[in-house]
C-alpha cells in the first residue's frame, strides 16, 4: 500500500515540475514542449479564423470563447496535475503487479524491425481508430453521453471548442490508447510526439471557423465542414446517435457508414435537444454526468 501512496504523491510534484519546465523553456529536447506548442498552434488557428471566417457574422470573441480557452489548459494541465497523472501512474502500477513487469508478452504485432515511417503510420492509424471507436461509444451509451454532452454544448464553433470536454473523457480515452500501444509494440516516444502534434492541429482546424474540406482528401481527413455536422442540433433521419465521429481521420466514418454531410452550411444550429439543462459555468459542467437529470 505504501508504494501506491508514494507513486500517487510523487506524481503531483513530477508533473507539476515538468509543466513548469515547459513554461520556462527548460525541456529537452525542445520539440516536446506541449505547453508552448498548444499556445502557438491556438494563436495561428485563431488568426486564420479572423482572416478567413466561414461564419462571417460570428464574433472574434465568440460565445464561450474564454470558457473554452480555460478548458484547453484545464484538460491538458490543471486536471493532470491535480489528479489524472497520479491516477494513471497508480493504475499502471496496479496493472503491472497483476500481469507482471514484462508487457512484451501481450504484444500481438512487434514493429521494432519495420521501417520507422511505416511504424509511425501504423501507430497513427491504430490510435486514431481506437479514438474513433471510443467516440462512438460516448454517443451510443447514455451514461457516457451524459459526460460527452459538455463537448456538444458548444453553440458557436471555434478552435478552442476542440478541447472543451468533460474530464471523465480522459479516463475513457487514455486506457483504450494504452491498450493499443501495448498490443502493438515497437513504437518510439518521438512517434508519439509527432502523432500528438498532428492530431491536435487537425482537431483545432476541425472546430475552427474556417471553410475547409481538403478536396479529395476529405475521404481520409476529418475537416471543419464534416465536423460541424457532428455537432448539428438537427441530425439526419435514422442517425439518432450522431454522425461523423472521426477524430483525425474521416475514413472510418466512410468505411462504417457513419459519414453524412447533408449540405455545406456554416450556419446550422449546433447542440442537442434539452441542451439548456447543461450548466453554463465551468464548475457546473465539472459535475455533469454525476447528478440525476431534473
Secondary structure, 3 states (H helix, E strand, C coil): CHHHHHHHHHHHHHHHHHHHHHHCCCCCCHHHCHHHHHHHHHHHHHHHHHHCCCCCCCCCCCCCHHHHHHHHHHHHHHHHHHHHHHHHHHHHHHHHHHHCCCHHHHCCEECCCCCHHHHHHHHHHHHHHHHHHHHHHHHHCHHHHHHHHHHHCCCCCCHHHHHCCCCHHHHHHHHHHHHHHHHEECCCHHHHHHHHHHHHHHHHHHHCCCCCCCHHHHHCECCHHHHHHHCECCCCCCCCCCCCCCCCECHHHHHCCCCCCCCCCCCCCECCCCHHHCCCCHHHHHCCCCCCCC
